[in-house]
Each structure stands twice: as C-alpha cells, then as structure tokens.
Amino acid sequence: MNLSSAQEKASTVYEYMKKGTAGLLRETANEVDHDPASWGMDIDDWDWNAGVGMIAISDYYDKTQDPRILEYMAQWVAKNKHQCEKRDHVNYLTPLAIYPDMFRRTKEPYYRETAVEYADWVMAHAGRSKDGVFFHGASVSDEVWADTVFMALVFLSRTAKLTANTTIAEQVFKQLLSHMQLLQDEETGILFHGYHCVEHHHMSGALWARGNSWVVIGAPIIIETLRGLMDVPQEITTRYKKLVDGIIKYQAANGLWHTVMDRPDFYQETSGSAGFAGGIMKAVRLQLLEPGYMASALKALEGVITKIHPDGAVEGVSGGTPIMPTKDAYGKLTCYPTLYGQGLTLLMLSEFLLQAQARIMDNEAAP
C-alpha cells in the first residue's frame, strides 16, 4: 500500500459514508440480528454507529485539512444536534467526541459548552458498579462492556484535554484500567466482551474481535490525548501490550481475524481487523509498542483493503452486536456495511496516511 493508493481508498470510504445507503433491512435479517432496521448507514441517527463514523471523519479531516470535510461536519452537527439527549447509556455520548476538536477548529462556544455540560453530567450521573466502573448503561446496567472504552472515554478524554480538567482525566484512566482489569483473560491477554458485576462472570465468554478492537484503537487515542496532562499508569501500558500480544496470535494468514478470535470456523470480520490495524499503528507511533509490531498492522491493513468495494463500501462487517447469549450466536450475525465499519477502516487509513506522509517528509529532510 503506497500513499496515493491509501489516499484514494480513504476518499472512497469517506464518500460512501455520506450517501446514507441502507444497511440491513428487517426482511433480510436473521433471528440473532440486533434491531437491524436501525443499523447500517444512517449517519443522521444520533447513536454510537454514526458517532464512530463522525469520529473517523474528524480524524480524516485532521490528516487532510480539506475544508469541505470541516464544512460537512459543521452541517452534520447543525442538522442533528437536536437529537442529543442525556441518557444513561454510553452509546449516546459517542458523537460528542468530535465536539472538543470542533471547538478547537471553529472557536464556536456551543461546542465547548456542550462538551463540558455532558462530561460533567456523566461524571455525576453515569451508572457505575460498586467499585465505580461505568456500566454500559440503560437496559444493560450491571454490565461492563469493552465497547464503553471507545464510546465514552474518547469523548471524556478530549473534553478533559480541552478544559485541562485533571479530575476527568484521572477518571478516564481509572475507567480504562478498570475495564481492562475486569475483562482481560489472564491466560490469553485478550478481553472478554463483557462482565456482569452482580453475578461476577464474563457472560457469553466470547473473545470478540470488534470488542477488543475498541480498546486496541481506543486506548492509544486516549493516551495521545491526555499525554502532557497526566502520566499514564504503567499497568495500562503493560496490559495493553499483553492484549496486543494475545490478539496477534490469532491473526490469520490473510491478515484478518475471525469475529470470535478463537473460533476459526466463524467468518472473518473486517471492522475488528481494521481497528486492530489502526490501533497497533498508532500505538507504535506513540511508542506504546515496539516497531516490530508494525508488520502485523500492515498485514491487517492489506487484508482490510481487499474488503473495500470499488464504491467505498466496507464489506464483511458484522451487524450491531450486544453481548450475545452464546458464542455460537456471534458467528450467525449478518454482515453488511455500517458506519462503524467504514469508520474503523477510515481511522486505519488515516493513521497510515499520517505515518506515510511523515516518512516522506523525513526522507526529504535527510541530507
């Protein structure tokens, strides 16, 4: 993958995100698909799906500085901000993760004021375990999910940086570490999808690829954001390396991972694989991982690239996935294009673009 090819792929993935094409219709869903009518490519639905997409678009703007992308984000917020409500479920926080950066770019007070308002609300009112760990929320109270690291902590970390709020920053690191402690399988290093805080078990016990990818890519985003404001607890970096070491052992020859990593009889899943590739690349850049890990990330990138349709649709992405009742149920979910699939792929490509451009500049500057 060279720079121009990556730029072309990123552009097509981004353009497909804006089309609003359908994902999965209820008529074509199967019995385990989760509320399929609400999933797919509806970027105007204020939820985690569109939120992940917007986080990726925001990151893509930082790498390209294309003013048309900034204009699109501003228009998206103007169109959809009325949907933003305070709900005890972390998924509704995800779109807010672009607000601190939108304030930095535009200086419009609305972005800063809203980010601070919601961050303060989360700190005061979010459901927590008796040990203070965020529940995923609402109908899944008493449950800690890997997903929460990306859906809530990225927003909180960016707001903490924007306001130099060390109390929120400290809470973000506490939550990240607590999630890793509760979910990490000490034998493999991989995270279980969820933990039940009352019944004290890992529920389905699935080593789900996309759930792990939320942490593999989310943790470096959080750490990069908060560096300079607070020191990163050593246990986070130690557990992160153990996590990546664990997942690499399950990487297939074509660079991808199966949707449940220790079940090679299940299909390979693109969004989780893209999250792993982008997260590992970012972690190497931040020196959380040694440079040797790049080989696995680039192998995954090449595998993901083969799943990008010429029109920009990312194929092989499993539908919305709550903690399923059994491991087998994960392998039955229907695959179709989604904004989080597009988003994780765009985050991967944007990180590749950043590093490729940096290498070119370094070579040009060399005597």
N, C-alpha and C positions, 0 to 999 in steps of 0.2 A: 504494500500500500504506500503510494507516494503522496506528496502534499496535494497536488492538483486533483488526484482521484478522490482523496478524502474530502476535499472542498466540494467536489461535485456530489458525492454521496450525502454529505451533511445538508447541502442545499435541497436535494430531493426529499430527504426525510422531513426537513422543516416544512417545505411547501405542502407535503401531504398532510401534515398536522392541521393546517389551516382550512382544509377542504370541508371538514365536517361530515365526511362519509360515514356510513353506518358501520358498526362493528358486527355484533351478533344479534339477530332477531330472536324473539322468544320462540317463533315457529321452527327455528333451526337448532335450538338448544337441546341439550340432553338433561337427564334428571339431576345431575350434580352441578350444573352450571348455576352460578350465583346471580340471580336477578339480571339475566342477560340483557333485557331491554334497556337498562340504564348504563351499560358498559360500551366501550368502543371509542369512537372518535368525536364525541360531543364535547368540544372544547369550551362550550359555554355553560357546562354543568359544574357549578362550584363544589368540587369534591376532590378527593385525592388524585383521581385519574387525570383530570385536567390540570390539577396542581403540579403533578410531576412533569407534565408536558410544558407548563409555563416556566418551571424552574430550569428545565433544559433549554428552552428558548432564551431565557435570560442569560444563561451561561454562554450560549451560542452568540448572543449579541456581544458579550464581553470579548469573545475571541475574534469577532469580525468587525465590530464597531460600525455595522451597517445601520444607518439612521432609519431605514424602513422597518427594521426589526423593533427598534425602540418605539416607533410610531405604532406598530401593531400591538405591542404590549400595553401602551397607554390607552389605546382604543379598547382593548380587551378589558382592562380594569374599569373604564368608564361604562362599558356595557354590562358588566357582571357584578360590580361591587355591591349592588343592592341585595345579592344573594348571601352576602357574608353575615352569618349569624353566630352568636355564641352558643355552641352546643358541646355537650360533654362527650365529644368523640374527636380524636386527634385528626381524623381524615379531613375535617373541615378547616384545619389550620394550614394545610399544605399550600394552597395558592398564595397565602400571605407571605411565604418565604421570599417572594420577589419584591415585597414592599420596601425593605431596607435599601436594597440596591436601586429601586426606582426613585427613592428619595435622593440617594447619592447622585443619580443621573440628572434628575429634574429639579431638585430642591423644592418640590411641591409639598407643603406641610401635611397634606392629607395622608401621604404615605407614612411619614414618621409617626404622626399622631395615632393612626390606626394600628400600626405595628406595636407601638408601646401599649396602647389600650388592651389589645388582645394578649400580649405577653404578660401583662400584669394580671389579666383575668385568669390565664392558665395557671400562673403561679399561685393564685389564691383559691381557685375553684376546681382544678382538674382532679378527677378521681384518682386515688392512689391506694396502694397496698398499705398494710400496717407499718411497713418499712419505708414508705414514702415513694415507691416506684409507680410511675404513671401506668394506669390501666389504659388499654386501647380505647375503652370508653363505651358509653351507651349500653347497647344490648350485650356487649362483651365485657362488662365490668367484672372485676376479679381476675381478668386475664391480661398478662403481659405478652405483647407481640413484638417480634423483630421489626415489623413494619414501622412501629412508632418512632424508631431512631431517625428515619428519613422524614416521615410525615409531620413530626412535631419538633424534633430537636434541631433540624436545619433552620427552621423559622426562628426558634428561640435563640440559637447561637448568633444569627445575623442581627437580630434586634439587640442582643447584648453588646455586640461589637459597635453597632450604630450609636448606642447610648453610653458606651463604656460602663455598662452595668455588670460589676463583678459578681453580684448576688445571683443574677440569672446565669451568667457564665459558669459559676460554680455548680449551679443546679443542673445545667446541661451536661457537664462532665460526670456529675453524680448519676444522672439518669443513664447516660451512655454506659458507664461502668456497671451499674446495677443490671441493666438489660443483658450485658454480656455475661455477668456472673450467673444470672438466673437461667439463661438459655444455652450457654456453651456446654457441649458434651465434652467432658474432660478426656475421654478416650480418643475421639477423632479431632477435636478442636472446632468442629462445625457447630452451628447454632441450630437448636430445635426451633420450629416455627413459633411455638408459644408455651407459656407456663401458666398453670392455674394456681392462683395464690391462696385459695382456700383448701383445695384438695391436694395441693403440693405434688403435681406431676406435669409432665410435658404433653399431655393430651394425646393427640394422634402420634406423637413421637417422630414426626417427619423431618428429615434433613432437607428441607425445601430450598431449591436453588434461589428463587427470586427473594425469598425472605432473607437469606444470607446476603444476597447482593445489596439489599437496602442498607446493611451495616458495612459491607465491604466498600461501597462507594460513599455512604453517608458519613462514616467516621472521618475519612480524610477531609471531606468538605467542612465538617465541624471543627476539626483540628486546625485546618488552614485559616478558618475564620477567626478562631479565638487565640491563636498564637499572638503573643505580644500583649494580650490582656490577662492571660492566666497561664501558668505552667500546666502542661498535660500530665495527668497522673501516669506514672510508669506502668501501672497494671493495665491501663488501656492499651498502650502500645505493645505490651507483652502478649496480651490476649488477642490483639488484632493480628499479630504475626502468626500466632498459633492457629487462628481462624483461617488465614490465607494458606498456610501450610497444609491445613486439612482439606480445603476445597480443591487445591491443585492436584491432590492425589486422585481425585475423581474426574479430572478433565479428560474428555475423550480425544481420540486421535485427530479429529477434525477441529478441535479447539473448543467445542461446546460442552455443556453439561446437561445431564438428564434432569427433568423437572424435580424429581426426588433423587438426590445425588447417588445414593447407594442402591438405586433401583435401575440398572441398565436396561431392564425390559420396558421402562417408561420412555415416552418420547423425549427428545432433546428440546430444551426451551430457550428461546432466543433472548428474552428480556433479562433473565437472570444472568445469562452468559455475558451480555453487554455490560451489565452492572459490575460483574467481576472484572472485565477487561478495563473499563474506565476507572474503577476504584483502585486496582493494582497499579495502573499507570500513574494515577495521581499520588498514590502512596509512595511510589518510587521517587517521584519528583520532590516530594516533601521529606524524603529520607526516613520515612517510616519503615520502608523495606529496602533491601539491598538491590542494586541494579540488576542482578541476575534474575529477579522476578519478572523483568520486562518480557522475557521470552514467552512466558505463559500468557501474559496480557496480549502480546502481539499475535500469538497463535489464536487466541479467542477472538480478537478483532477480525482476523481473516475469516474465521468461521462465521461470525455475525454478518460480515459483508455479503456472504453468499445468500443470506436470508432477506436482503433488501431488494424488493421488486423494482423494476425499472421506473415505476411511477412513484416510488418512495415509500410504499407500504412495507413495514417490517413484518415478516411472516414468522410463524412458529411461536407466537406469543400466547401463553395460556390466559384464559379469562380471569376475571376477578376471583380472588382466592381467599376466603376466610379460612380459619383453621378447620380443615376438613375432618369428618368423623373417623376416617381411616386413612392409612397411607395409600391404599388402592384408589381411593377417590381422587387423589391428586392426579393420577395417571389417566383419568377419564374426562378431565376438563377439556372443553373445546378450545382450539387455538384460533385466533382472529386478530386483526390489527387493533391496537389500543393506543391511547395517548401515553400511557406509561411505558409501553414497549417502544414507541417512537422516541419517547423522552430519554430512556436509559441508553438507547442507541445513539441519540444525538449527544448526550453527555460524554459517551465514549469517544465519538468522533471529534468533539470539541477539544477534549483533552489531548487527543492525538495531534490535532492541528496546532495547539499551543506548543507542544514539545517539538514538533517538526519545524515550526517557524523559528523556535529558539535555536535549534541546531543549525539552521541555515544562517541565522544572524551570527552565531558563534564562528561558523566557518568563514563568513565574510570578514569578520573582525580579526581573524587569525593572521599573523604576519606571513 
